[in-house]
Amino acid sequence: MLAPLIISSLFAGLVSDKVNRNLLMCGAIIIWSGAIVATAFAKTLIAVILWSLILGFTLGFFVPPAISLILDYFPV
């Protein structure tokens, strides 16, 4: 789950500068929640691995916008 998080965080950092950060985070949370539920109902190990990869990708799309929003709300 760490490798997809790193890869998608790089891409999400670029995307979060161009689109609304709140919408990007909401979309990531919705997909992440669906992947959590799908992981719970997975029947095979391959399905669990694929859903875990999706979890990593969506978490990568959540972290960069969250950090930038925190920095926007609480400047140094």
JOPECOR-V322339 format. One record per residue. N is the residue number from 1. RES is the residue in one small letter. SS is DSSP state (A for helix, B for strand, O for the rest). Layout:
((N;RES;SS) (N;RES;SS))
This chain:
((1;m;O) (2;l;A) (3;a;A) (4;p;A) (5;l;A) (6;i;A) (7;i;A) (8;s;A) (9;s;A) (10;l;A) (11;f;A) (12;a;A) (13;g;A) (14;l;A) (15;v;A) (16;s;A) (17;d;A) (18;k;A) (19;v;O) (20;n;O) (21;r;A) (22;n;A) (23;l;A) (24;l;A) (25;m;A) (26;c;A) (27;g;A) (28;a;A) (29;i;A) (30;i;A) (31;i;A) (32;w;A) (33;s;A) (34;g;A) (35;a;A) (36;i;A) (37;v;A) (38;a;A) (39;t;A) (40;a;A) (41;f;O) (42;a;O) (43;k;O) (44;t;O) (45;l;A) (46;i;A) (47;a;A) (48;v;A) (49;i;A) (50;l;A) (51;w;A) (52;s;A) (53;l;A) (54;i;A) (55;l;A) (56;g;A) (57;f;A) (58;t;A) (59;l;A) (60;g;A) (61;f;A) (62;f;A) (63;v;A) (64;p;A) (65;p;A) (66;a;A) (67;i;A) (68;s;A) (69;l;A) (70;i;A) (71;l;A) (72;d;A) (73;y;A) (74;f;O) (75;p;O) (76;v;O))
